[in-house]
């Protein structure tokens, strides 16, 4: 259960102000049909994070514990830096796919937008850290839904209430602390 709760929290925080959250806002404004959008986000996230979780679990099969500790630390520090770089939504991510309907458009756009994204990388790292593939994927998916579903239903009102620069700085600080703990406190379980 620890892997589930940590994965949920990390991804929910990392997703704030992310391009996929902006994509959810654009899709909600464009289609005004929240249920197919939320369902598309769920299915796309499950597929994407299952692939990322499998990659993370695979990495642990050939990296020893010491090497894995240094790689995880570097990934967390890189995530901290990445959190400070604001995401922008490319217009092409939502154009030209509406012939698939609201669900299909959301599914394709979200799956593609999540490729190589912060939350996908976080899923790889978390799956490498924990030996609990299903709990990590379930947690990261729930974190995505906690961050994106309210945006679909409440739209722009949320973006006015949440100061994104502060959220990004807090997220970056959390990732930095996790990275530093992985490097300099090897006896401490970074995500325990």
C-alpha distance (Angstrom), angle and dihedral (degrees) to the residues before:
residue distance angle dihedral
X1 . . .
X2 3.80 . .
X3 3.80 90.4 .
X4 3.81 89.5 51.6
X5 3.81 96.0 50.3
X6 3.81 95.3 42.8
X7 3.81 91.8 46.2
X8 3.79 91.6 49.4
X9 3.80 93.6 49.6
X10 3.80 96.8 44.3
X11 3.80 95.0 48.6
X12 3.81 94.7 42.6
X13 3.81 89.3 54.3
X14 3.81 94.7 41.6
X15 3.80 91.7 50.3
X16 3.82 94.2 59.9
X17 3.79 107.2 113.1
X18 3.80 91.8 -1.7
X19 3.80 120.4 144.8
X20 3.79 91.6 -108.1
X21 3.79 89.3 56.2
X22 3.79 88.2 51.3
X23 3.80 87.7 48.3
X24 3.83 89.7 54.2
X25 3.80 88.8 53.1
X26 3.81 92.5 49.3
X27 3.81 92.9 47.8
X28 3.81 91.6 47.8
X29 3.81 91.4 51.0
X30 3.80 92.7 44.4
X31 3.81 100.8 46.2
X32 3.82 105.3 20.1
X33 3.82 90.5 -152.8
X34 3.81 106.4 116.2
X35 3.82 101.0 -179.4
X36 3.84 98.4 58.7
X37 3.82 89.0 42.9
X38 3.81 93.4 51.7
X39 3.82 91.2 44.9
X40 3.83 90.1 49.6
X41 3.81 90.2 50.3
X42 3.82 90.5 49.9
X43 3.80 95.8 49.8
X44 3.83 93.6 43.0
X45 3.80 91.8 48.2
X46 3.80 93.5 47.7
X47 3.80 91.2 51.6
X48 3.79 94.8 43.4
X49 3.79 96.2 44.7
X50 3.81 92.4 44.4
X51 3.80 87.9 58.4
X52 3.81 91.0 45.6
X53 3.81 91.9 47.3
X54 3.80 90.7 50.4
X55 3.80 89.6 51.5
X56 3.81 90.6 50.4
X57 3.80 92.5 49.1
X58 3.81 90.2 47.4
X59 3.82 91.9 53.2
X60 3.80 90.5 59.9
X61 3.80 91.3 59.0
X62 3.80 93.2 69.5
X63 3.82 105.0 24.9
X64 3.79 119.4 80.5
X65 3.81 120.6 -133.1
X66 3.83 95.0 -99.8
X67 3.80 94.2 48.5
X68 3.78 90.6 44.0
X69 3.83 90.0 52.5
X70 3.83 91.4 55.1
X71 3.81 93.3 43.6
X72 3.81 91.6 49.0
X73 3.82 90.7 48.1
X74 3.80 90.7 51.2
X75 3.81 91.2 47.8
X76 3.80 92.0 51.3
X77 3.82 92.2 48.6
X78 3.82 90.0 47.6
X79 3.81 88.9 50.5
X80 3.82 89.0 52.2
X81 3.80 91.1 54.9
X82 3.81 91.7 43.0
X83 3.83 91.0 53.0
X84 3.81 88.8 62.2
X85 3.82 92.1 57.6
X86 3.82 108.6 82.3
X87 3.78 116.6 -131.1
X88 3.78 123.1 -125.8
X89 3.76 124.1 -157.6
X90 3.78 114.3 -125.9
X91 3.80 110.8 -135.1
X92 3.81 90.8 -137.5
X93 3.82 90.8 65.2
X94 3.79 90.9 72.4
X95 3.79 102.5 29.9
X96 3.78 127.2 92.3
X97 3.80 98.6 14.0
X98 3.82 100.4 85.5
X99 3.82 91.1 101.6
X100 3.82 85.5 80.0
X101 3.79 92.6 62.6
X102 3.78 127.9 -118.2
X103 3.82 96.1 -60.9
X104 3.81 94.9 44.8
X105 3.78 93.4 44.9
X106 3.80 91.3 50.4
X107 3.80 92.9 45.3
X108 3.81 94.8 51.3
X109 3.81 96.0 39.0
X110 3.81 93.7 47.7
X111 3.79 95.1 44.6
X112 3.80 91.6 51.1
X113 3.81 94.8 41.7
X114 3.80 90.6 51.9
X115 3.83 93.4 54.5
X116 3.80 107.1 111.8
X117 3.80 90.8 -4.1
X118 3.81 124.4 143.5
X119 3.78 93.6 -102.8
X120 3.80 92.8 49.0
X121 3.82 90.5 51.0
X122 3.82 89.1 46.6
X123 3.83 88.3 53.4
X124 3.81 91.0 52.7
X125 3.81 90.6 49.4
X126 3.81 93.9 46.2
X127 3.80 92.2 48.1
X128 3.80 88.8 50.5
X129 3.79 90.6 49.3
X130 3.81 97.4 47.6
X131 3.76 127.9 44.7
X132 3.81 90.3 -139.8
X133 3.81 109.7 96.3
X134 3.81 96.7 171.4
X135 3.82 94.3 46.0
X136 3.80 92.3 48.9
X137 3.82 93.7 48.1
X138 3.82 91.5 45.0
X139 3.81 90.8 48.2
X140 3.79 96.6 46.6
X141 3.80 90.2 46.2
X142 3.80 91.2 50.7
X143 3.82 89.3 48.1
X144 3.81 89.8 53.7
X145 3.79 91.3 48.6
X146 3.82 92.4 48.1
X147 3.80 89.5 53.3
X148 3.82 99.2 40.1
X149 3.82 109.1 32.3
X150 3.83 93.7 64.3
X151 3.80 88.9 50.3
X152 3.79 90.1 55.2
X153 3.80 92.6 51.2
X154 3.79 101.2 34.2
X155 3.78 99.3 28.8
X156 3.74 120.4 175.3
X157 3.82 95.1 4.9
X158 3.80 89.3 73.4
X159 3.78 93.9 50.8
X160 3.80 89.6 57.0
X161 3.82 92.8 50.5
X162 3.81 99.1 46.0
X163 3.81 114.8 68.0
X164 3.81 97.9 -142.6
X165 3.83 96.9 -164.9
X166 3.80 89.3 58.8
X167 3.81 92.0 46.5
X168 3.81 89.7 50.6
X169 3.82 92.1 49.9
X170 3.81 93.0 48.5
X171 3.82 90.7 47.7
X172 3.80 91.4 48.1
X173 3.81 90.3 50.5
X174 3.80 92.0 51.9
X175 3.81 92.6 50.0
X176 3.82 91.4 45.8
X177 3.81 92.4 52.0
X178 3.82 90.6 48.6
X179 3.81 90.7 50.2
X180 3.80 93.9 48.0
X181 3.80 91.3 47.3
X182 3.80 90.1 52.1
X183 3.80 90.8 53.1
X184 3.79 104.1 38.2
X185 3.77 105.2 25.6
X186 3.79 102.6 49.5
X187 3.80 91.8 163.5
X188 3.80 90.6 57.1
X189 3.79 116.9 83.9
X190 3.81 100.0 -127.3
X191 3.78 97.3 -146.8
X192 3.79 100.7 28.9
